[in-house]
Amino acid sequence: MHKFKLPLFIILALVLLQAGAFVANAQTVIPAELTEASKECLECHSDETPGIYQEWGTSKHYRANVSCFECHQANEGEKDAFEHNGRFISIIVSPKDCAKCHSKEVKEFDESHHAKAALILGSLDNFLADIVEGDKNFYGGSALTVSGCKQCHGGVVEVNKDGSLKPTGWPNSGIGRINPDGSQGSCTACHQRHAFSAAQARRPENCGKCHLGPDHPQKEVYEESKHGIAFAAHEDDLNIESAKWVLGEDYTAAPTCATCHMSAVRTTDGDLVPVTHDVGMRISWNNRPPASVRPEISDAKLGLTKMAKVSWETRRENMQQVCTVCHTPSYVDNFYEQYDGVINLYNSKFAKPGMNFMKILYGNNLISKTKFDEDVEWTWWEIWHHEGRRARHGAAMMAPDYTHWHGLYEVAKHWYTKFIPELKEVAHKNMESGDAEKVKGAKILQKAIDELLARPEHAWYTGNLSPEEKEKRRKAQDEFNKRYGN
């Protein structure tokens, strides 16, 4: 619990009001009893919404005498405020509301990528859901976007004139939700209402609502990894219900997503690494873009000015403090060498050349400006957005099957059997077009293809492996066939 020194005039006021009175916005004051407003709420809601009532009854809020009105109270004139039994309330409890008591956590969250998650709605992902896969028949937009993209990323919650919320944005617990009060985020994305259980937020399934699937399979990657295997085997040893949950002090049996990215850690030197609600504080690569970048670069683009000043080296040191509770420093150092190696391989051999090819295609009008109307666009999209991400996340979380077979194997297969042939076809088609500008662009594309394939890492494709490499591979194959051949 946070400790603050209260000014003398507040202490005197509390004495005059009797210690049990609730003081709005006072993070440090626990009411001695429920307020009259909340008592009135509970009289009805214990019968009308018993599930909510019972969930609240299991929460720390219940034990702290914080209830319905303290969280849902609103001021007349606010966008989503409406009068209910003589008091103004709002349906949504936003981070701004939570900050009345949890200011540190909300401030950290505001500096994180989670708070900016709704900005994805202008991306190609959203173009797919809105246009390619969707229509305009759900309140002028795509029902898929509302029930798909926005449920993880969040979207704008719009308010009807009577204070009710439009179905285009509610119900929604997307982590980057844009609330009527102007705040960004949804605390209930992780701390499910109305129990707001810390234990639930610590479990890997909690993150798996959004971090799974073909393009960002962190949940599946975790389950394959040694960390996930350890969690499944030793879940009962994690002390996950503990109010104080410090790795190295309260448990060591296995880490969860929260352990590595957010939770408190007691280092081997006895230092305490505190809890953080900024999930970027321990990440040293951003693996979301076509080519991985250092996180401070993407933070700057998102307008996260504080985090843009935190170097990737500092963030890596933060994560290494977690790792070394259970692993030796040399083990951790070698792991990061391996991880960086995969990122550098993917970036150099596939991602950056692919980005350059697409730039040539669009910049020289070799394909139309309409997205996803040509095969080469779909192929490139799946190479980086699905397969390349899987490889990178697999390497980041020590899941070899995702690094290789679900990752770089798929990248290479589609690179050589689809992407390069499709690029060659585009070059040939435009070379034969008779349009001088397109012919010029086609020559630029063909030159880029030839230059790329001339690089040593693509020599197998052009049949130009060195004699030494060929002999090395022949010997290895002969030995393999002796062991396993018929």
N, C-alpha and C positions, 0 to 999 in steps of 0.2 A: 504494500500500500504506500502511496506517495505521502511524504510528510512535508508540511509547510508551516511556517510561523504566521499566525493570523495577527493582523493589526489589533491594537488594544480596543479600538472602538467597536470592532466586530465581536470581540469576546464579550464586551459589556452588553452589546445588543442581544447576543445569544442568551446571556443570563436573564435579561429583562423579558425575553420571549419564551423563557423556559427551555432548557437544553433539548427538549424533544421536538421542537418546531423545526420544520424543514426549511432550509434557506436555499432558494434556487441559485444555481450556478456555483455553489460552494463545493468544490471538489473534495474538500477534506472533512466535511461535516456529515456524519451518518445520523439520520433522524432516529429519534428514540422510538417513534411509532409511525404508522402510515398517516399520510395527510388525509384530511376529510375528503378531498377531491378524489383521491385514489380509492378510498373506502367505498365511495359511491359507485365508481367504475366497477369494482369487484363484486358489488352486490348483484349487478346484472350479469356481468361477463362470466362469473363462476358458473352460471346456468346456461347462458347463451353460447359461450365459446369455452366449454370446459377443457378442451385440449390446450388452449392458450393459458388458461388459468393454472392448470396442472404443470405445464412447462415452466411458467414463471415461478411456481412453487418450488422447483428444483434448483433455482438459480441463486447466485450470490446477491442479485438484486433483491430477492425476497428477504434474505437474511439482513440486508442493509436497509430494509423498509423503503426501497425505491420501487415504485410500481407504475401503473398505467399513465397517470397524469404527468408524473415527473419527466417521462420520455416523450409523450405525445402532445404535451401542451403547446399551444401556438398563440400568436398574437393576432388580434383582429386586423385584417388588411393584408396579411401574408397570403401569397398566391394559393396555397393549398389549405388554408385555414377554413374551417367551417364550424358553425355553432352546434353543439351537441349537449343537450341537457343543461343549458345555461353557461357552458364554458366553451372556449374556442380550442379546438384540437386539430391535429393533422394526422393523416394515415401514416405517412412516411416519417420514420425516425432517421434522420440523415447524419452524416459524420459531424456536421455542425452541432447537432443536438447531442451526440455522444461526447463531443469535446467539452461539454459543460463539466463532465466528471473525468474524462479520459483525454485531456488535452495533449499530453506527450505522445500518446499512441496515434492520435489523429494527425498531429504535426508530422510525425514520421511517415505515416501513410501518404500524406499529401505530397511528399517528395519522392514517391515511388512510381514505378511504371504502372502498378495496379490502378492508381488514381487516374491515370491517363488512358486506361484501356478502351474507353468509348471512342477515342480518336481513330480506332481501327475502322470505324464505319465509313471512312472515306477511301478505303483501300480496295485493292483488287478482290480481296476476300468478299467484301461487301458488294462489289459490282456483280460478283457471281450470284450471291444470295438475292440481291435486289432485282437484277436484270436478267442474267443468264438463266438462273433457276426459278426466278420469281415472276410476279406480275404486279399490277397496280390496283388490285381489287380489295385490299384490306385497308380501309380508310385512306385510300390514295397511295398506299405503299404495298410492300411485299409482306405477306404473313410469315414467310420463312425468315426474314430478317428479324422480325419481332420475336419469334419463338426459337430461333437459332442463334444468330450472332449476338443479339442484345442480351440474351439470358446469361451469357458469360461475360461479355465485354461491357454490358450496360448501354443504355441509350437515354435519350431525353425523356423525362417524365412530364407529360403535359397535363394541365388541369382544366377541367370543365368549369363553366361559370358557377355551378353550385358547389364547387370545392371537391367534387369527385374526380377521380383520375382516369384518363383515357386509356383504353386497352392497347394503344400503340406503345405504351411505356410502362404499364402496370397490369398484373404483378411482374416484378422484376427485381432480382437481387444480383444483377451483373456488377462486377467489382468496380467498374468505372462509371457507374450510373450517374447521370447528370440530374440532380435533384431540383425541385421547384425553388428551393432557397438559394440556389446557385452553387452549392457545394458539389464536389465530385466524389463518388465512391459509395460503397454500401458495406458497412461493417458486418451486416448479416450475410454477406457472401461467404464468410468464414465462420462467424459466430451466429449460428442459426437461431432465429428468434423462436421462443421467448425464454429459452434456457440459457442462451449465450455461453455454452459450455466450452471451457478452455480445453478439456479433454477431447472433445470432438474436433476442435480446430487443430489439435496436435496429430491427429490420425492422417495417414496418407490418403485415405478415401476422400477426405475433405477437399484436398487439392484436386483430386481426380474428377470432380465435376467438370472442370474446364481443361485441365492439363492431361488430356488423353487423345487418342485418335491418330489418324494417319499423318497429321502435320505437326503435332507436338505431343508425342506419346510418353510424357514423363511418368505417368502412373504405371504404364506397362513396363517401361524401362526400369523403374524402381523395383517392380515386382520380380523382374528377372535378375536384378543385381544381387550381390552378396548382402547388401544392406536390407533389401526387401525380404530376402530369404531369412535373414536373422530376425526381422520383425515378425514374420509369420511363425517362426519357431519359438520365439521368446516374448511374445506380446504381453504375457502376464507378468513379466519381470520389468516392465518399463515404468511402473509407478505413474501411469499416465493420468490418473485422477488427482494427483497431488497438486495442491495449490502452488507450491514451489517446485519447479520442474527444471532442474539444472543438470545438464550432461556432465558426467564426471563426479557428481555429488549425489544425485537422486537415482541415477540409472546409467548403465553403460552397455546394456544388452544389445541394443540396436538403435539406429537413428531413424527418424521419420523425416518427411519433407521439412516440417517445422524445426526439427532439431538443427539441421544444417543451415537453413536459410533465415531463421528468425529467433530461435529460442536461446535461453541463457546457457552459458558454458563455464565450467570451472576448469581452468587450464592446469597443466602439470606444475606451473609455477605458483599456483594458488590464486591467480588473478581471476576475476569474474568478468566474462564478456556478457554484457547485458542483453536483454530481449530487445529486438528491433522490429518495428512494423514496416520497415523499408526493405523489401525483399531484394533490392539491388545492392545492399551493402556488402554482400559476400560473393558476388558474381563477377568474374573477371573476363568473360566473353559474353556478348549479346549474340545469340545464335538464331535470332528471328529473321534477319534480313537475308537476301540471296547469298551474300558473303558475310561471314561473321566479322563483327567490329568490336572494338573495346567499348565497354558500357558508358564511359563518360561521353563518348561521341554521340550515342543515341540519346543520352540524357539531355545533352545540350539542344538537340533537335526537338525534343519534347518540351523544352522550356523548364526543365528541372534544374534550375540554376545552382542550387546547393550541391546536388549530386554530380553535376557536371564538373565540379572542382575536386571530386574524390577520384583519385587515380585508380586504374585497374590493379596496380601493384598493392595499394592499400586494401582494396577489396579482397584480393587473393590472400593477403596476410590475415584478414579477418576470418576467411573460411579455413585457412590452415590452422588457426587456433582451435577450430572445431575438430578438424581431422586428427590433430596430434593428441587429443584426449585418448584415442584408441589406436593410433598408428604412430610409428616412429617418424622423425623428420625426414630421413632418407627415403622411406616408403612414400611419403607425401610428395616430396620433391620429384621423385621418379614418375609418380602418377601424373603430375602436372606436365612433365616433359612429354609423356605419352599423349595426353589430352591436346596439348599445343601442337604436337606432331600431326594429329588427325585434322585439326582445324586448318593448319597451314597446307596440308596436302589437298584438302577439299577446296580451300580458297584458291590456291594456285592452279590446280589442274583443271578444275571444273567451274567454280563460281565466277571468278573474275573474267575468264574468257567468255563464259556464257553471257554475263552482263554486257561485255563489249560487243558480242554478236547481236544482241537485241538492240543495243544502241545504234549499231550500223543499220539494222533492218528498219527501225522507225525513222532514224535520221535521214535516210536516203529514200524514203517512201517505197521500199522494196516489198512491204506488206501494208495492208490498210491500217488506218488509225484505230479502227474498231477492235477492241480487245476480245480475244478468245474466238475469233472467227476463222482462224487458220491453225492447222495442226501444230506448226512449230511453236505457237504460243502456249498451247496446252502441254506440250512436251517439256518446254522450259519451266513452266509453272510447277509441274509435278517433280521435276528434277530438284529444284531448290526448295520449294515450299513443303513438299512431302518428304522425299527421299533424302535430300541433303540435310534437312532438319533432323530426321530420325538418326542419321549417322552421327551428327554433332551431339545430340542429346545423349545418344548411347555412349559416346566417348566421355562425355561430361559426368555420367553417372555409373560408369563401369558396367555396362551391359553389352557384352561383345556381339551377341546376335543382332542387336539393333545397330551397332556400329558397322557390322559387315553385311549380313544377308538382308536385313530390312533397310539398310542404309546405303553404303557406298557400292555394294553390288548392284542395287537398283539404279543408282546414279549412273554407274558405268554402262550398264546394259542399255539404258535408254539414251545415254549420250552417244554411244557408238552405233546403235541400231536404229535410232530415230532422229535424234537432234542433228547430228552431223549430216546424215543423208538429207534431211529436210532443208538444212541450210544450203547444201549443194544444189538441191532442186530449185530453191528460191533464186539462187545466183544464176543458174542456167536459164530459168524462165525469164528473168529480167534482162539477161544478156541477149536473148532472142527477141526482146520486145520491140526493138526499133526506136525506143525512146532514149535519146542521148543521155539524159540525166539518170535514167534507171540503169542504163548500160554502165555508166560511170560508177554508180553505187554498187552494181553487181561485181565489178572488178575489185572494188574495195573489199567487199565481202569475201570474194574468192581468195584474195591475197591474205586476208586475216585467217581464213581456214587453212590455207597452205602453210602459213607461218606457225600456226598452232600445232598442226600435225607433224611439223618438222622437229618439234621439241622432243627430247629424249624420252619423256614419260609417255609419249604417244607412238613411239617407234614400233611397237608390236603391231599396231593397227595398219601401218604402212608397209610392214614387212621388212623394217630396217633395224631390227635388233642387232646389236654388235655380235661378232663371232664369239667373243668371250661369254656374253650373256646367253647366247644360244647353247653353247657347250655346257655351261653351268646348269641350264634348265634340262638339257638332255640327260645329264648324269643323274640329276635329281629324279627325273621321270623313270629312268631305268631302275633305280634303287626302289622307288615306290612300287613299280610293277613287279619286281622280284618278291616284294613282301605281300602284295595284295592281288597280283594278277592271277589268271587261271593257269 
